[in-house]
Amino acid sequence: MIHINWADAPTIKKLTCVQTDAKKYVVSNVLTVGKEYELKNETDEFYFVIDNTGKIGGFYKEYFSH
């Protein structure tokens, strides 16, 4: 259960949200275009960031620029 400690983990880098046009899910409630988010972990498909709710959320990489 390593994900429990992600919020306290050091930030890997900051990512900027570039779009919230999701095909299947509503992400505009938790991400804001142009805002920077702290990257806490990443996989091949997802970035795990602290979103607008203050919690860790996993989002497709297509929503962010490096």
N, C-alpha and C positions, 0 to 999 in steps of 0.2 A: 504494500500500500504506500508506495513512494510518493504518489500524488498528494498525499495529505500534507507534506512538507514543502510543496512547490511555492506557495505564497511567501514563505519565509526564506526561500532560496535566493542567492544573489541573482540579480538581473543579468541575463546573457547579453542583451542589447535592446535598443528601443526600435520599435517598428511603427510606421505611420500607416494608418488605415486609408486606403485609396478608394474603396467602394464597398457598398453594403447591398448590392443587387443579388440577393440569394435566390436560387431557383426553387428550393424546397423549404427552407427555413427562414424565419424572420430574424435577422441579425441587427437590423437598424435600431432595435430597442436597447442593445447592449454595446454597439460600436458606433462611433461617430467619425465620419469622413474628415480627414485632416488632423485628427488627434493622434498623439503618440501613445503607444502602449508598451509596457514592460514585458519583454519576452522571458518567460520562466523555464520553458522546455519546448522541444520541438520533435516531431517525428517526420517521416517522409512526406506525409500528407497534411499535417496539422501544425499550427502554432498554438501554444498554450500561453495566454496572456492574462493579465489582470484587466478585466473589462470594466464598463461603466458602473456595474453593480458592486465593484470592489472585490469580486471573487474571481477565481481562475476559471477561464472558459477556453475550450478548444475550438479553433476556427480554421477553415481551409486557408491555405497560404495565399490564395488568389485575392483575399481581402486586404493584403498588406504589401507595402514596398519594403525593400531591404534597407 
